[in-house]
Each structure stands twice: as structure tokens, then as C-alpha cells.
Amino acid sequence: MFSPGQKVAVAVSGGADSVCLLFALRELAPEWGVVLSVLHLDHGLRGDESNADAAFVRGLADELGLPAAIERVELSRCSENLEQAARRARLEFFRRQMAAGSLDRVALGHTRSDQAETVLFRFLRGAATAGLAGIRPLTADGIVRPLIDVDRAEVEAFLNARGVRWREDSTNRSMAFARNRIRHSLLPQLACEWNPAIGRTLAHTADWALAEEAWWETEMDRLEEALLSRRRGAVLLRTDQLAALPLAAARRLIRRAIERAQGGLRGIDFEHVAAVLDLSGRQRGHGRVRVPGLEIIRSFDWLEFSRPKAPAPYALPASVPGTVEIPGCGNVISLELVERQETPGRVTSVYNGEMGCVDWPRISGTLELRSWRPGDRYQPIGHTGEEKIKNLFQKARVPLWERDGWPVLTDRSGIVWARRFGPAASLCPGAPGGMALRIREIVKLESETPATASINIG
């Protein structure tokens, strides 16, 4: 947890656990070669009692000759769960102090008793192995918990042996908080009626789960690299690749995809993961599942994990020559007049790399670039008759999420061109000579700024 020369701040609330940690580290600091300081955050929830806690911590720091950073936040009007809000405020305070560059570690006073309460609390809420790993002894951002293998009874014995005072938080006795009900009611009942060493057993469960999670993290990093891809903020996963994984790995990969798309896993439970597995396991077709903060869409052989979105339809004037940016994706439609050189009826598409051209004299009225609409239909070059664009999507296996904002170019008489499906057959260039309208989509690559790559869309 510590290296010689590191600057370590002890988060002290004034309670027994954090005061014990402060005095223990104060005794060990010279031997370990670490430099100590004190942090305290007043949540502003208990009036004079909160003020007295802050003053007590300031007095301890002065007594031990340690610098202290004491701040106050106002959570009394917070509309969310107070325990969660207070925890988040503390972590933000600690990380802000570390980000300032003055600290290498923040040490918290969580004990084995806290670990047992956390594991039981998460189990009762349906947590998977990651949740049962409980409180991490060391986190990637520098939070350490040196007392995680020490019982609360040992903490009080340490303080009493040294005559050290501490403060009792009156809210720790309130049964309005779930953690207090576990601490003062459920755990004592389990110890009395089922297992006298229930605290140690639950802590060992956390140790097992933590070791397994460390292995799974490495494995998920490998699977993420191999199987998850990204597209404009969304995460994509092939259903056949998911089906090929063992169930345990498939569940975790779904959680990883959700985490990457959502930015976390808050509110995600077993039923959400099961619903995505069910959606992926269907033989064919489309569908969608909503989880907190995300929409998972199945289309053909793909799953897309993305935040819910409702792209606005668009209709933009298209000047010749000129370019029109497609709203929402940054790609550009380029319109150029060129001398007709193609042979009559030549089929062009994005796949063979040829230019898409229409006979310029046959264009009727002004051009407009717009998003496709249900019911749109036309006859692309090479087709025997008119088809709905929806049917063309199906034949080309265009996923549902790629259809949003799909560009079509129209004139007064109808569709002139559509992405991927190319020009209308009625506008096919004739014999060489005269002018043709060349249509290209210039693709914005996510790794390039500005976009410079182009493909021929036909």
C-alpha cells in the first residue's frame, strides 16, 4: 500500500476506526518513511455535532503535529440517498486532493467488520462476484485501507490501551439506514443463531471474490480487445461470438459492454444481463432491451449498446457543384459536374470503388439531401423494378442503428440516389459526351480530424 517517501493523507471522521488508523500510521510512519497529513470532510448533516467533529479532528492533527485539510459540503438538501451522496462527496474530496499533486495515497479506516457488512448488504441486493469482492484494500486511484483485516473490537482495544478518545456519530445508531440495520440487527442475529464467526466468513468470501475478480479483469481485457468494437460512442458485439463463449464469460462481456457504453454499472443487475443474453440468443430478427441509461438493439448478427437517441429528420438544399454535410455523422456528400465517360447502364457501387453518376440533363428542379422516410421507394440501377428502401436495408443486412439519418438525394420527381444503393435507373448516364452529376460520400474517419478519407458510394 505504501512506498518510502510517499505522501499519505489519513481520512479522519473522528470515529474510532479512522482515529485508530491515524494513530497506528503515526507510530509506523518513521519506520515506513511516509509523510502523513489529515483529511476531513464535514457533510453538514448534523449541525453542531458535525462542527464538533471537525473541531475534534483539527485538534487531533494539531496534537500530532500534522497538517490538515478540512472542508465542508452541504448535503442536507440532497434529494438522493444520503449514504450514497455522502460517499460520493468524500471520494470526490479525496480525489481532488490527490489530483492537486500533494498526495500519493489516501488511507481510509474501513475494517473487517465494514467488509462483512458490505458483502452481506451486496449479497442481499443480488450482487454478482464483483460485488461480493466488497471493499477493495487498494484501488487504482490510490485509495488504501490498511485496517481491512482488523475487527472493530481490535480497533477499540488499540485505542483504549493508549487512552485515545474518539467521537461517536449519532447517525450510526439510526435504524433508518440499511447498513445500520445490518450492523445492529441482522449480523448479530446471524452470529447468534447460525455462525458465531459470520464476520470472518463474510470477509473471507470477499478475499475469494477479489482474487477471482483480479483474474477475470485480465480475461475481460483480452475479450474486450478481441470482440468489442466502437462506433460513434456505441459499443458493438457480434451475437455469434457472444454465443461461442462460456456462459460466465458471456455474462461478464455483456457487463463490460454496458460499462463501456454507459460509463458504469449503476443499476445493472442479473435480470438486465439475462435479458441481453436472451435477445442475443434468438435465431433471427430484430429487437431491443432497455437497461438503466442504455438501449441494447439486436439487428441481424449484431448487438449495439448505446444511450437512447432519437435522431431528428433533416432536409437540406444541395447545390451543384457543392458539398452537404450529413447531420449527426459528419460525413459529406460531394456533388460534381463531370464530362460523361461511363458506358450506358453501368452499375456503380461502394463495393467496386467506381463513381456513382447520373445524367445531369435529366435532373428535374432543385436537389435536396434528406434522411430516408418510411415508404421511400425507387429503382436503383441494376434492379428490375421499384423497391422500398426498407426492403433494400433488409437485403443488404443494414443494422437498425445504421439506418437512422440514412441519406437520400432527391429532385422534384423523386429519389435520385441513396447511400449504398446508388443512382436511380431512370437517370443512368447515356453515351459518352455531355454532363453527368458525380455523387460521392466523403467519410469522416473517427481517428481523423478533419475528415480526409473518401469512398465512392455509387
Secondary structure, DSSP 8 states (H G I E B T S, - for coil): ---TT-EEEEE--SSHHHHHHHHHHHHHHHHHT-EEEEEEEE-S-STHHHHHHHHHHHHHHHHHT--EEEEE---TT--S-HHHHHHHHHHHHHHHHHHTTS-SEEE----HHHHHHHHHHHHHTT--HHHHT-S-SB-TTSEE-TTTTS-HHHHHHHHHHHT------GGGG-TTSHHHHIIIIIHHHHHHHT-TTHHHHHHHHHHHHHHHHHHHHHHHHHHHHHH-EEETTEEEEEHHHHHTS-HHHHHHHHHHHHHHHHSS-TT--HHHHHHHHHHHHSSS--EEEEETTEEEEEETTEEEEE--------EEEE-SSEEEE-TTT--EEEEEEEE--S-TT----TTTT--EEEEGGG--S-EEEEE--TT-EE-BTT-SS-EEHHHHHHHHT--HHHHTT-EEEEETTEEEEETTTEEBGGG---SSSSEEEEEEEE---TT-SS----B---
